Each structure stands twice: as C-alpha cells, then as structure tokens.
C-alpha cells in the first residue's frame, strides 16, 4: 500500500473511531498533500512520489516543533500539548530514522566511500547518504553528524 493510501485509510479509521483530534490532524495532512500536488503540476507531476511526501511530513513536524517551543515560552501549555499530539500522529507515517550508532556508522561509511577529508566535502557525503538511505534520514541530525565527523 502506498503512503498516500495509508493516509487515506488512517483518516477513515479515525473517522469511524470518532477520534476528532486525530481526524483533524490527518485531514490537515491530506490538505497539505493536495497543495503539494497542485504546486508540482507545472513541472508535469500529477502526484508527488513518496520521498517528497516524507519531506513534506518532516516539514510539517518541524513547524510544529517550532510552535511548541514558542507556546512554551508564552506559557500556553495546552496549545503546546495539542501541537505535540499532532506531531505524534504525523510521525506514524515516517519510516524509522537512522540515529545513534547506526547514523554514525552510515556517516563513516559515506565519508570513506567519497574520500571526504574536510568540511568542504560535506555536500558529497550528504549526497551519498541520501542515495543510500533516502527517507530514513533526518537531515538535521545528518548535517550535524557529518559536520562533527569532518570538522
């Protein structure tokens, strides 16, 4: 089943369970997906592929994490909790990301593969990691790990 079909099935399940918060979040994901599809039409793409959907979902999560920090600064804990609940729903559609030792091993392998020696080679290393691991990468963590390994 494609990611798009998984999202649609999750909306139906949430609606049948009468889970208003989950249904609302999933409908928001569907709306963002439709907007992204529409934005890709001038390029001749009618439906974006799963890897771009993963990027879209990560972007949604990032904006919600930023909002959580701002809500906490402003003392609005109830709004921060709502955003965190949305993050939890959205994260269920993302693949397990590389972290810890697995990420360090993948970075070391990519550095060896590309022959990178300095921070100037960071782009080559990240490109090799994207080609090999694709959607299983959290680019923020990857960037920090590569920078630490090369710096």
N, CA, C and O atoms as a GROMACS GRO file, in nm:
protein
  604
    1UNK      N    1   0.085  -0.116   0.000
    1UNK     CA    2   0.000   0.000   0.000
    1UNK      C    3   0.091   0.124   0.000
    1UNK      O    4   0.189   0.130   0.074
    2UNK      N    5   0.057   0.222  -0.082
    2UNK     CA    6   0.138   0.343  -0.090
    2UNK      C    7   0.112   0.432   0.032
    2UNK      O    8   0.015   0.414   0.105
    3UNK      N    9   0.200   0.527   0.051
    3UNK     CA   10   0.187   0.618   0.163
    3UNK      C   11   0.058   0.698   0.154
    3UNK      O   12  -0.008   0.724   0.255
    4UNK      N   13   0.023   0.737   0.034
    4UNK     CA   14  -0.100   0.812   0.010
    4UNK      C   15  -0.222   0.731   0.054
    4UNK      O   16  -0.313   0.783   0.117
    5UNK      N   17  -0.222   0.603   0.020
    5UNK     CA   18  -0.333   0.514   0.059
    5UNK      C   19  -0.335   0.492   0.210
    5UNK      O   20  -0.441   0.481   0.270
    6UNK      N   21  -0.215   0.485   0.271
    6UNK     CA   22  -0.207   0.471   0.417
    6UNK      C   23  -0.272   0.590   0.487
    6UNK      O   24  -0.343   0.573   0.586
    7UNK      N   25  -0.246   0.709   0.436
    7UNK     CA   26  -0.303   0.830   0.496
    7UNK      C   27  -0.455   0.830   0.483
    7UNK      O   28  -0.526   0.862   0.578
    8UNK      N   29  -0.504   0.794   0.364
    8UNK     CA   30  -0.649   0.789   0.342
    8UNK      C   31  -0.715   0.686   0.433
    8UNK      O   32  -0.820   0.712   0.490
    9UNK      N   33  -0.652   0.569   0.446
    9UNK     CA   34  -0.706   0.465   0.534
    9UNK      C   35  -0.706   0.511   0.680
    9UNK      O   36  -0.799   0.481   0.754
   10UNK      N   37  -0.603   0.582   0.720
   10UNK     CA   38  -0.596   0.631   0.858
   10UNK      C   39  -0.705   0.734   0.885
   10UNK      O   40  -0.760   0.737   0.995
   11UNK      N   41  -0.738   0.817   0.786
   11UNK     CA   42  -0.847   0.914   0.802
   11UNK      C   43  -0.978   0.840   0.824
   11UNK      O   44  -1.055   0.874   0.914
   12UNK      N   45  -1.002   0.740   0.741
   12UNK     CA   46  -1.127   0.663   0.754
   12UNK      C   47  -1.135   0.596   0.891
   12UNK      O   48  -1.241   0.596   0.954
   13UNK      N   49  -1.025   0.537   0.936
   13UNK     CA   50  -1.022   0.469   1.065
   13UNK      C   51  -1.048   0.569   1.178
   13UNK      O   52  -1.125   0.540   1.270
   14UNK      N   53  -0.985   0.685   1.172
   14UNK     CA   54  -1.005   0.786   1.276
   14UNK      C   55  -1.149   0.837   1.276
   14UNK      O   56  -1.206   0.863   1.382
   15UNK      N   57  -1.208   0.851   1.157
   15UNK     CA   58  -1.346   0.897   1.150
   15UNK      C   59  -1.440   0.794   1.210
   15UNK      O   60  -1.532   0.829   1.285
   16UNK      N   61  -1.418   0.666   1.178
   16UNK     CA   62  -1.503   0.560   1.231
   16UNK      C   63  -1.489   0.548   1.383
   16UNK      O   64  -1.584   0.513   1.452
   17UNK      N   65  -1.369   0.578   1.434
   17UNK     CA   66  -1.346   0.571   1.578
   17UNK      C   67  -1.394   0.698   1.648
   17UNK      O   68  -1.387   0.709   1.770
   18UNK      N   69  -1.441   0.794   1.570
   18UNK     CA   70  -1.488   0.923   1.621
   18UNK      C   71  -1.381   0.994   1.703
   18UNK      O   72  -1.408   1.056   1.806
   19UNK      N   73  -1.257   0.984   1.654
   19UNK     CA   74  -1.143   1.050   1.716
   19UNK      C   75  -1.122   1.184   1.645
   19UNK      O   76  -1.053   1.192   1.544
   20UNK      N   77  -1.184   1.288   1.699
   20UNK     CA   78  -1.187   1.419   1.632
   20UNK      C   79  -1.048   1.481   1.616
   20UNK      O   80  -1.018   1.538   1.511
   21UNK      N   81  -0.963   1.469   1.717
   21UNK     CA   82  -0.830   1.530   1.709
   21UNK      C   83  -0.744   1.462   1.602
   21UNK      O   84  -0.679   1.529   1.522
   22UNK      N   85  -0.746   1.330   1.602
   22UNK     CA   86  -0.668   1.255   1.503
   22UNK      C   87  -0.722   1.280   1.362
   22UNK      O   88  -0.646   1.298   1.268
   23UNK      N   89  -0.854   1.281   1.348
   23UNK     CA   90  -0.917   1.306   1.218
   23UNK      C   91  -0.877   1.445   1.167
   23UNK      O   92  -0.844   1.461   1.049
   24UNK      N   93  -0.879   1.542   1.254
   24UNK     CA   94  -0.842   1.679   1.216
   24UNK      C   95  -0.698   1.686   1.167
   24UNK      O   96  -0.670   1.749   1.065
   25UNK      N   97  -0.608   1.622   1.239
   25UNK     CA   98  -0.467   1.622   1.201
   25UNK      C   99  -0.447   1.552   1.068
   25UNK      O  100  -0.373   1.601   0.982
   26UNK      N  101  -0.511   1.437   1.050
   26UNK     CA  102  -0.495   1.363   0.925
   26UNK      C  103  -0.556   1.437   0.806
   26UNK      O  104  -0.502   1.431   0.696
   27UNK      N  105  -0.664   1.507   0.828
   27UNK     CA  106  -0.722   1.588   0.720
   27UNK      C  107  -0.628   1.703   0.684
   27UNK      O  108  -0.618   1.742   0.568
   28UNK      N  109  -0.561   1.756   0.785
   28UNK     CA  110  -0.463   1.861   0.760
   28UNK      C  111  -0.347   1.807   0.675
   28UNK      O  112  -0.298   1.876   0.585
   29UNK      N  113  -0.306   1.685   0.703
   29UNK     CA  114  -0.200   1.620   0.623
   29UNK      C  115  -0.249   1.601   0.479
   29UNK      O  116  -0.175   1.628   0.384
   30UNK      N  117  -0.372   1.554   0.464
   30UNK     CA  118  -0.427   1.536   0.329
   30UNK      C  119  -0.434   1.670   0.254
   30UNK      O  120  -0.403   1.675   0.135
   31UNK      N  121  -0.474   1.775   0.321
   31UNK     CA  122  -0.483   1.907   0.257
   31UNK      C  123  -0.344   1.955   0.214
   31UNK      O  124  -0.328   2.008   0.104
   32UNK      N  125  -0.245   1.936   0.299
   32UNK     CA  126  -0.108   1.976   0.264
   32UNK      C  127  -0.057   1.893   0.147
   32UNK      O  128   0.013   1.944   0.060
   33UNK      N  129  -0.091   1.765   0.145
   33UNK     CA  130  -0.051   1.677   0.036
   33UNK      C  131  -0.114   1.724  -0.095
   33UNK      O  132  -0.047   1.727  -0.198
   34UNK      N  133  -0.240   1.760  -0.092
   34UNK     CA  134  -0.308   1.809  -0.210
   34UNK      C  135  -0.246   1.940  -0.259
   34UNK      O  136  -0.226   1.960  -0.379
   35UNK      N  137  -0.214   2.030  -0.165
   35UNK     CA  138  -0.147   2.155  -0.201
   35UNK      C  139  -0.012   2.129  -0.267
   35UNK      O  140   0.024   2.194  -0.365
   36UNK      N  141   0.062   2.033  -0.213
   36UNK     CA  142   0.193   1.998  -0.268
   36UNK      C  143   0.178   1.939  -0.408
   36UNK      O  144   0.258   1.969  -0.497
   37UNK      N  145   0.077   1.855  -0.427
   37UNK     CA  146   0.050   1.800  -0.560
   37UNK      C  147   0.019   1.912  -0.660
   37UNK      O  148   0.069   1.911  -0.772
   38UNK      N  149  -0.063   2.007  -0.618
   38UNK     CA  150  -0.101   2.118  -0.705
   38UNK      C  151   0.021   2.202  -0.739
   38UNK      O  152   0.037   2.246  -0.854
   39UNK      N  153   0.107   2.224  -0.642
   39UNK     CA  154   0.228   2.303  -0.666
   39UNK      C  155   0.323   2.233  -0.764
   39UNK      O  156   0.402   2.299  -0.831
   40UNK      N  157   0.316   2.100  -0.771
   40UNK     CA  158   0.405   2.025  -0.860
   40UNK      C  159   0.350   2.013  -1.003
   40UNK      O  160   0.423   1.970  -1.092
   41UNK      N  161   0.227   2.050  -1.025
   41UNK     CA  162   0.166   2.036  -1.158
   41UNK      C  163   0.240   2.110  -1.269
   41UNK      O  164   0.254   2.055  -1.378
   42UNK      N  165   0.287   2.232  -1.247
   42UNK     CA  166   0.359   2.300  -1.356
   42UNK      C  167   0.483   2.224  -1.403
   42UNK      O  168   0.528   2.242  -1.516
   43UNK      N  169   0.538   2.140  -1.317
   43UNK     CA  170   0.654   2.058  -1.354
   43UNK      C  171   0.613   1.932  -1.429
   43UNK      O  172   0.698   1.852  -1.469
   44UNK      N  173   0.483   1.913  -1.447
   44UNK     CA  174   0.433   1.795  -1.517
   44UNK      C  175   0.411   1.675  -1.426
   44UNK      O  176   0.393   1.564  -1.475
   45UNK      N  177   0.412   1.697  -1.297
   45UNK     CA  178   0.393   1.589  -1.199
   45UNK      C  179   0.250   1.597  -1.148
   45UNK      O  180   0.208   1.701  -1.096
   46UNK      N  181   0.175   1.487  -1.161
   46UNK     CA  182   0.037   1.489  -1.113
   46UNK      C  183   0.026   1.447  -0.967
   46UNK      O  184  -0.063   1.494  -0.896
   47UNK      N  185   0.115   1.361  -0.922
   47UNK     CA  186   0.115   1.316  -0.782
   47UNK      C  187   0.260   1.300  -0.739
   47UNK      O  188   0.336   1.226  -0.800
   48UNK      N  189   0.297   1.369  -0.632
   48UNK     CA  190   0.436   1.362  -0.588
   48UNK      C  191   0.469   1.222  -0.534
   48UNK      O  192   0.381   1.155  -0.480
   49UNK      N  193   0.594   1.179  -0.550
   49UNK     CA  194   0.633   1.046  -0.501
   49UNK      C  195   0.646   1.042  -0.349
   49UNK      O  196   0.646   1.145  -0.282
   50UNK      N  197   0.657   0.921  -0.296
   50UNK     CA  198   0.663   0.901  -0.152
   50UNK      C  199   0.779   0.976  -0.086
   50UNK      O  200   0.762   1.028   0.025
   51UNK      N  201   0.895   0.983  -0.150
   51UNK     CA  202   1.008   1.050  -0.086
   51UNK      C  203   0.979   1.199  -0.066
   51UNK      O  204   1.025   1.257   0.033
   52UNK      N  205   0.905   1.261  -0.156
   52UNK     CA  206   0.866   1.401  -0.139
   52UNK      C  207   0.756   1.414  -0.033
   52UNK      O  208   0.747   1.516   0.035
   53UNK      N  209   0.673   1.312  -0.021
   53UNK     CA  210   0.571   1.313   0.085
   53UNK      C  211   0.641   1.306   0.221
   53UNK      O  212   0.600   1.374   0.315
   54UNK      N  213   0.745   1.223   0.232
   54UNK     CA  214   0.821   1.215   0.356
   54UNK      C  215   0.881   1.351   0.391
   54UNK      O  216   0.877   1.393   0.506
   55UNK      N  217   0.935   1.420   0.292
   55UNK     CA  218   0.993   1.553   0.314
   55UNK      C  219   0.885   1.651   0.361
   55UNK      O  220   0.908   1.732   0.450
   56UNK      N  221   0.767   1.642   0.300
   56UNK     CA  222   0.656   1.728   0.338
   56UNK      C  223   0.616   1.702   0.484
   56UNK      O  224   0.594   1.796   0.561
   57UNK      N  225   0.608   1.575   0.522
   57UNK     CA  226   0.570   1.538   0.658
   57UNK      C  227   0.675   1.588   0.758
   57UNK      O  228   0.640   1.636   0.866
   58UNK      N  229   0.802   1.575   0.722
   58UNK     CA  230   0.908   1.625   0.811
   58UNK      C  231   0.899   1.776   0.827
   58UNK      O  232   0.923   1.828   0.936
   59UNK      N  233   0.865   1.844   0.720
   59UNK     CA  234   0.848   1.989   0.726
   59UNK      C  235   0.733   2.025   0.819
   59UNK      O  236   0.743   2.120   0.897
   60UNK      N  237   0.624   1.951   0.811
   60UNK     CA  238   0.510   1.975   0.900
   60UNK      C  239   0.549   1.954   1.046
   60UNK      O  240   0.510   2.031   1.133
   61UNK      N  241   0.627   1.850   1.071
   61UNK     CA  242   0.671   1.820   1.208
   61UNK      C  243   0.763   1.931   1.258
   61UNK      O  244   0.752   1.974   1.373
   62UNK      N  245   0.854   1.977   1.172
   62UNK     CA  246   0.947   2.082   1.212
   62UNK      C  247   0.872   2.209   1.251
   62UNK      O  248   0.904   2.272   1.352
   63UNK      N  249   0.772   2.248   1.172
   63UNK     CA  250   0.698   2.370   1.204
   63UNK      C  251   0.621   2.354   1.335
   63UNK      O  252   0.607   2.450   1.411
   64UNK      N  253   0.572   2.235   1.362
   64UNK     CA  254   0.502   2.211   1.487
   64UNK      C  255   0.597   2.213   1.607
   64UNK      O  256   0.562   2.263   1.714
   65UNK      N  257   0.717   2.160   1.590
   65UNK     CA  258   0.815   2.165   1.699
   65UNK      C  259   0.853   2.310   1.730
   65UNK      O  260   0.869   2.347   1.847
   66UNK      N  261   0.867   2.391   1.627
   66UNK     CA  262   0.895   2.534   1.648
   66UNK      C  263   0.780   2.599   1.724
   66UNK      O  264   0.801   2.680   1.814
   67UNK      N  265   0.658   2.563   1.687
   67UNK     CA  266   0.540   2.620   1.754
   67UNK      C  267   0.534   2.577   1.900
   67UNK      O  268   0.497   2.656   1.987
   68UNK      N  269   0.570   2.452   1.928
   68UNK     CA  270   0.571   2.403   2.067
   68UNK      C  271   0.665   2.488   2.151
   68UNK      O  272   0.630   2.528   2.262
   69UNK      N  273   0.784   2.516   2.098
   69UNK     CA  274   0.881   2.596   2.173
   69UNK      C  275   0.825   2.736   2.200
   69UNK      O  276   0.839   2.790   2.310
   70UNK      N  277   0.762   2.795   2.100
   70UNK     CA  278   0.705   2.929   2.117
   70UNK      C  279   0.589   2.929   2.216
   70UNK      O  280   0.578   3.020   2.298
   71UNK      N  281   0.503   2.828   2.209
   71UNK     CA  282   0.391   2.819   2.303
   71UNK      C  283   0.441   2.804   2.446
   71UNK      O  284   0.385   2.862   2.539
   72UNK      N  285   0.546   2.724   2.464
   72UNK     CA  286   0.600   2.704   2.599
   72UNK      C  287   0.661   2.834   2.651
   72UNK      O  288   0.649   2.866   2.770
   73UNK      N  289   0.727   2.909   2.563
   73UNK     CA  290   0.783   3.038   2.605
   73UNK      C  291   0.672   3.132   2.650
   73UNK      O  292   0.689   3.210   2.744
   74UNK      N  293   0.559   3.125   2.582
   74UNK     CA  294   0.447   3.212   2.614
   74UNK      C  295   0.357   3.159   2.724
   74UNK      O  296   0.257   3.222   2.759
   75UNK      N  297   0.392   3.042   2.781
   75UNK     CA  298   0.312   2.987   2.889
   75UNK      C  299   0.180   2.926   2.844
   75UNK      O  300   0.086   2.916   2.923
   76UNK      N  301   0.172   2.884   2.718
   76UNK     CA  302   0.049   2.824   2.665
   76UNK      C  303   0.067   2.672   2.652
   76UNK      O  304   0.076   2.618   2.542
   77UNK      N  305   0.071   2.606   2.764
   77UNK     CA  306   0.098   2.462   2.768
   77UNK      C  307  -0.009   2.380   2.694
   77UNK      O  308   0.024   2.279   2.632
   78UNK      N  309  -0.136   2.423   2.699
   78UNK     CA  310  -0.242   2.348   2.632
   78UNK      C  311  -0.223   2.348   2.480
   78UNK      O  312  -0.251   2.248   2.414
   79UNK      N  313  -0.177   2.460   2.425
   79UNK     CA  314  -0.152   2.466   2.281
   79UNK      C  315  -0.028   2.386   2.243
   79UNK      O  316  -0.023   2.323   2.137
   80UNK      N  317   0.073   2.387   2.330
   80UNK     CA  318   0.193   2.306   2.306
   80UNK      C  319   0.157   2.158   2.306
   80UNK      O  320   0.207   2.082   2.223
   81UNK      N  321   0.070   2.116   2.397
   81UNK     CA  322   0.028   1.976   2.403
   81UNK      C  323  -0.049   1.936   2.276
   81UNK      O  324  -0.034   1.824   2.227
   82UNK      N  325  -0.130   2.027   2.224
   82UNK     CA  326  -0.205   2.000   2.101
   82UNK      C  327  -0.109   1.980   1.984
   82UNK      O  328  -0.126   1.888   1.904
   83UNK      N  329  -0.007   2.066   1.975
   83UNK     CA  330   0.092   2.053   1.868
   83UNK      C  331   0.170   1.922   1.881
   83UNK      O  332   0.197   1.856   1.781
   84UNK      N  333   0.205   1.884   2.003
   84UNK     CA  334   0.278   1.759   2.025
   84UNK      C  335   0.193   1.639   1.987
   84UNK      O  336   0.245   1.540   1.936
   85UNK      N  337   0.062   1.646   2.011
   85UNK     CA  338  -0.027   1.537   1.970
   85UNK      C  339  -0.030   1.526   1.818
   85UNK      O  340  -0.032   1.416   1.763
   86UNK      N  341  -0.029   1.640   1.749
   86UNK     CA  342  -0.025   1.639   1.603
   86UNK      C  343   0.105   1.578   1.553
   86UNK      O  344   0.106   1.502   1.456
   87UNK      N  345   0.216   1.612   1.618
   87UNK     CA  346   0.346   1.555   1.580
   87UNK      C  347   0.342   1.403   1.591
   87UNK      O  348   0.392   1.334   1.502
   88UNK      N  349   0.284   1.352   1.698
   88UNK     CA  350   0.275   1.207   1.719
   88UNK      C  351   0.198   1.140   1.606
   88UNK      O  352   0.238   1.034   1.559
   89UNK      N  353   0.088   1.201   1.563
   89UNK     CA  354   0.006   1.144   1.455
   89UNK      C  355   0.085   1.144   1.324
   89UNK      O  356   0.085   1.045   1.252
   90UNK      N  357   0.152   1.255   1.294
   90UNK     CA  358   0.225   1.267   1.168
   90UNK      C  359   0.344   1.172   1.163
   90UNK      O  360   0.374   1.114   1.059
   91UNK      N  361   0.414   1.157   1.277
   91UNK     CA  362   0.534   1.072   1.281
   91UNK      C  363   0.504   0.926   1.248
   91UNK      O  364   0.593   0.854   1.205
   92UNK      N  365   0.381   0.883   1.268
   92UNK     CA  366   0.346   0.743   1.240
   92UNK      C  367   0.362   0.708   1.092
   92UNK      O  368   0.370   0.590   1.057
   93UNK      N  369   0.365   0.808   1.005
   93UNK     CA  370   0.378   0.783   0.861
   93UNK      C  371   0.522   0.789   0.812
   93UNK      O  372   0.549   0.758   0.696
   94UNK      N  373   0.613   0.828   0.899
   94UNK     CA  374   0.754   0.836   0.860
   94UNK      C  375   0.824   0.704   0.889
   94UNK      O  376   0.791   0.637   0.987
   95UNK      N  377   0.920   0.668   0.806
   95UNK     CA  378   0.997   0.546   0.834
   95UNK      C  379   1.088   0.568   0.953
   95UNK      O  380   1.119   0.682   0.989
   96UNK      N  381   1.132   0.460   1.013
   96UNK     CA  382   1.225   0.468   1.126
   96UNK      C  383   1.352   0.538   1.076
   96UNK      O  384   1.411   0.496   0.977
   97UNK      N  385   1.394   0.643   1.146
   97UNK     CA  386   1.512   0.717   1.103
   97UNK      C  387   1.638   0.662   1.166
   97UNK      O  388   1.636   0.606   1.276
   98UNK      N  389   1.748   0.680   1.095
   98UNK     CA  390   1.877   0.639   1.148
   98UNK      C  391   1.915   0.734   1.261
   98UNK      O  392   1.897   0.855   1.250
   99UNK      N  393   1.967   0.679   1.368
   99UNK     CA  394   2.012   0.762   1.479
   99UNK      C  395   2.120   0.688   1.555
   99UNK      O  396   2.140   0.568   1.537
  100UNK      N  397   2.189   0.759   1.639
  100UNK     CA  398   2.290   0.699   1.725
  100UNK      C  399   2.401   0.632   1.648
  100UNK      O  400   2.459   0.690   1.557
  101UNK      N  401   2.429   0.508   1.687
  101UNK     CA  402   2.539   0.434   1.626
  101UNK      C  403   2.514   0.402   1.480
  101UNK      O  404   2.607   0.400   1.400
  102UNK      N  405   2.389   0.376   1.445
  102UNK     CA  406   2.357   0.346   1.304
  102UNK      C  407   2.387   0.466   1.216
  102UNK      O  408   2.441   0.451   1.106
  103UNK      N  409   2.352   0.585   1.264
  103UNK     CA  410   2.380   0.707   1.188
  103UNK      C  411   2.531   0.731   1.180
  103UNK      O  412   2.583   0.765   1.073
  104UNK      N  413   2.601   0.714   1.291
  104UNK     CA  414   2.746   0.733   1.292
  104UNK      C  415   2.815   0.637   1.196
  104UNK      O  416   2.909   0.675   1.126
  105UNK      N  417   2.768   0.512   1.193
  105UNK     CA  418   2.825   0.413   1.102
  105UNK      C  419   2.799   0.448   0.956
  105UNK      O  420   2.886   0.434   0.871
  106UNK      N  421   2.676   0.495   0.928
  106UNK     CA  422   2.642   0.534   0.791
  106UNK      C  423   2.725   0.654   0.747
  106UNK      O  424   2.769   0.660   0.633
  107UNK      N  425   2.746   0.751   0.837
  107UNK     CA  426   2.827   0.869   0.805
  107UNK      C  427   2.972   0.827   0.780
  107UNK      O  428   3.034   0.873   0.684
  108UNK      N  429   3.026   0.742   0.865
  108UNK     CA  430   3.164   0.696   0.847
  108UNK      C  431   3.180   0.622   0.714
  108UNK      O  432   3.279   0.641   0.644
  109UNK      N  433   3.081   0.539   0.679
  109UNK     CA  434   3.086   0.468   0.552
  109UNK      C  435   3.080   0.563   0.433
  109UNK      O  436   3.151   0.544   0.334
  110UNK      N  437   2.995   0.665   0.442
  110UNK     CA  438   2.984   0.762   0.333
  110UNK      C  439   3.110   0.845   0.319
  110UNK      O  440   3.151   0.879   0.208
  111UNK      N  441   3.173   0.878   0.431
  111UNK     CA  442   3.299   0.954   0.426
  111UNK      C  443   3.407   0.870   0.358
  111UNK      O  444   3.483   0.920   0.275
  112UNK      N  445   3.414   0.742   0.395
  112UNK     CA  446   3.512   0.653   0.334
  112UNK      C  447   3.484   0.635   0.185
  112UNK      O  448   3.576   0.634   0.103
  113UNK      N  449   3.358   0.621   0.151
  113UNK     CA  450   3.317   0.600   0.012
  113UNK      C  451   3.350   0.720  -0.077
  113UNK      O  452   3.393   0.704  -0.191
  114UNK      N  453   3.329   0.841  -0.024
  114UNK     CA  454   3.352   0.961  -0.104
  114UNK      C  455   3.494   1.015  -0.092
  114UNK      O  456   3.536   1.098  -0.173
  115UNK      N  457   3.568   0.967   0.006
  115UNK     CA  458   3.704   1.016   0.027
  115UNK      C  459   3.708   1.157   0.084
  115UNK      O  460   3.805   1.230   0.064
  116UNK      N  461   3.603   1.195   0.154
  116UNK     CA  462   3.594   1.329   0.210
  116UNK      C  463   3.696   1.348   0.322
  116UNK      O  464   3.721   1.258   0.402
  117UNK      N  465   3.755   1.468   0.326
  117UNK     CA  466   3.857   1.495   0.427
  117UNK      C  467   3.832   1.624   0.504
  117UNK      O  468   3.888   1.643   0.612
  118UNK      N  469   3.750   1.714   0.450
  118UNK     CA  470   3.729   1.842   0.516
  118UNK      C  471   3.581   1.881   0.509
  118UNK      O  472   3.503   1.820   0.435
  119UNK      N  473   3.543   1.983   0.586
  119UNK     CA  474   3.403   2.029   0.582
  119UNK      C  475   3.357   2.074   0.442
  119UNK      O  476   3.237   2.079   0.415
  120UNK      N  477   3.451   2.105   0.354
  120UNK     CA  478   3.416   2.143   0.217
  120UNK      C  479   3.350   2.027   0.142
  120UNK      O  480   3.275   2.048   0.047
  121UNK      N  481   3.379   1.904   0.186
  121UNK     CA  482   3.326   1.784   0.120
  121UNK      C  483   3.192   1.739   0.177
  121UNK      O  484   3.144   1.631   0.144
  122UNK      N  485   3.134   1.820   0.263
  122UNK     CA  486   3.009   1.784   0.331
  122UNK      C  487   2.898   1.751   0.231
  122UNK      O  488   2.821   1.657   0.254
  123UNK      N  489   2.887   1.826   0.123
  123UNK     CA  490   2.784   1.803   0.022
  123UNK      C  491   2.794   1.666  -0.041
  123UNK      O  492   2.693   1.599  -0.064
  124UNK      N  493   2.917   1.623  -0.071
  124UNK     CA  494   2.938   1.491  -0.131
  124UNK      C  495   2.892   1.380  -0.036
  124UNK      O  496   2.827   1.284  -0.077
  125UNK      N  497   2.927   1.397   0.091
  125UNK     CA  498   2.893   1.295   0.192
  125UNK      C  499   2.742   1.287   0.209
  125UNK      O  500   2.685   1.178   0.213
  126UNK      N  501   2.677   1.403   0.220
  126UNK     CA  502   2.531   1.404   0.238
  126UNK      C  503   2.462   1.348   0.114
  126UNK      O  504   2.362   1.277   0.127
  127UNK      N  505   2.514   1.378  -0.004
  127UNK     CA  506   2.459   1.321  -0.128
  127UNK      C  507   2.469   1.169  -0.130
  127UNK      O  508   2.375   1.101  -0.171
  128UNK      N  509   2.582   1.116  -0.085
  128UNK     CA  510   2.599   0.970  -0.079
  128UNK      C  511   2.503   0.909   0.022
  128UNK      O  512   2.447   0.802  -0.002
  129UNK      N  513   2.485   0.976   0.136
  129UNK     CA  514   2.392   0.926   0.237
  129UNK      C  515   2.248   0.926   0.185
  129UNK      O  516   2.174   0.830   0.209
  130UNK      N  517   2.209   1.032   0.115
  130UNK     CA  518   2.073   1.040   0.060
  130UNK      C  519   2.050   0.929  -0.042
  130UNK      O  520   1.944   0.867  -0.044
  131UNK      N  521   2.150   0.903  -0.126
  131UNK     CA  522   2.136   0.799  -0.228
  131UNK      C  523   2.121   0.661  -0.164
  131UNK      O  524   2.047   0.577  -0.214
  132UNK      N  525   2.191   0.639  -0.055
  132UNK     CA  526   2.192   0.508   0.007
  132UNK      C  527   2.076   0.486   0.103
  132UNK      O  528   2.018   0.377   0.108
  133UNK      N  529   2.040   0.589   0.181
  133UNK     CA  530   1.942   0.571   0.288
  133UNK      C  531   1.813   0.647   0.269
  133UNK      O  532   1.714   0.618   0.336
  134UNK      N  533   1.811   0.744   0.180
  134UNK     CA  534   1.689   0.816   0.142
  134UNK      C  535   1.602   0.863   0.256
  134UNK      O  536   1.644   0.948   0.336
  135UNK      N  537   1.482   0.809   0.264
  135UNK     CA  538   1.380   0.857   0.357
  135UNK      C  539   1.411   0.825   0.503
  135UNK      O  540   1.346   0.878   0.593
  136UNK      N  541   1.510   0.740   0.528
  136UNK     CA  542   1.542   0.704   0.666
  136UNK      C  543   1.635   0.807   0.732
  136UNK      O  544   1.692   0.780   0.837
  137UNK      N  545   1.651   0.923   0.669
  137UNK     CA  546   1.741   1.024   0.722
  137UNK      C  547   1.666   1.145   0.774
  137UNK      O  548   1.575   1.196   0.709
  138UNK      N  549   1.705   1.189   0.891
  138UNK     CA  550   1.661   1.318   0.944
  138UNK      C  551   1.774   1.413   0.908
  138UNK      O  552   1.881   1.408   0.970
  139UNK      N  553   1.752   1.500   0.810
  139UNK     CA  554   1.861   1.579   0.754
  139UNK      C  555   1.926   1.671   0.857
  139UNK      O  556   2.045   1.701   0.844
  140UNK      N  557   1.853   1.716   0.956
  140UNK     CA  558   1.914   1.798   1.061
  140UNK      C  559   2.018   1.720   1.137
  140UNK      O  560   2.129   1.769   1.160
  141UNK      N  561   1.983   1.598   1.176
  141UNK     CA  562   2.077   1.513   1.250
  141UNK      C  563   2.194   1.471   1.162
  141UNK      O  564   2.308   1.464   1.207
  142UNK      N  565   2.164   1.443   1.034
  142UNK     CA  566   2.269   1.403   0.940
  142UNK      C  567   2.371   1.514   0.923
  142UNK      O  568   2.492   1.491   0.926
  143UNK      N  569   2.321   1.636   0.906
  143UNK     CA  570   2.408   1.751   0.887
  143UNK      C  571   2.501   1.768   1.006
  143UNK      O  572   2.620   1.791   0.988
  144UNK      N  573   2.447   1.758   1.126
  144UNK     CA  574   2.529   1.772   1.246
  144UNK      C  575   2.632   1.660   1.257
  144UNK      O  576   2.746   1.686   1.294
  145UNK      N  577   2.591   1.537   1.226
  145UNK     CA  578   2.681   1.423   1.236
  145UNK      C  579   2.795   1.434   1.135
  145UNK      O  580   2.911   1.406   1.167
  146UNK      N  581   2.763   1.474   1.012
  146UNK     CA  582   2.866   1.487   0.908
  146UNK      C  583   2.961   1.602   0.944
  146UNK      O  584   3.083   1.589   0.929
  147UNK      N  585   2.906   1.712   0.992
  147UNK     CA  586   2.988   1.828   1.030
  147UNK      C  587   3.084   1.787   1.143
  147UNK      O  588   3.202   1.823   1.140
  148UNK      N  589   3.035   1.713   1.242
  148UNK     CA  590   3.118   1.669   1.353
  148UNK      C  591   3.228   1.573   1.305
  148UNK      O  592   3.342   1.580   1.351
  149UNK      N  593   3.192   1.483   1.213
  149UNK     CA  594   3.288   1.386   1.165
  149UNK      C  595   3.396   1.450   1.078
  149UNK      O  596   3.511   1.407   1.080
  150UNK      N  597   3.359   1.550   1.001
  150UNK     CA  598   3.457   1.614   0.912
  150UNK      C  599   3.530   1.730   0.978
  150UNK      O  600   3.638   1.768   0.934
  151UNK      N  601   3.472   1.786   1.082
  151UNK     CA  602   3.533   1.905   1.146
  151UNK      C  603   3.621   1.862   1.254
  151UNK      O  604   3.682   1.946   1.320
   0.00000   0.00000   0.00000
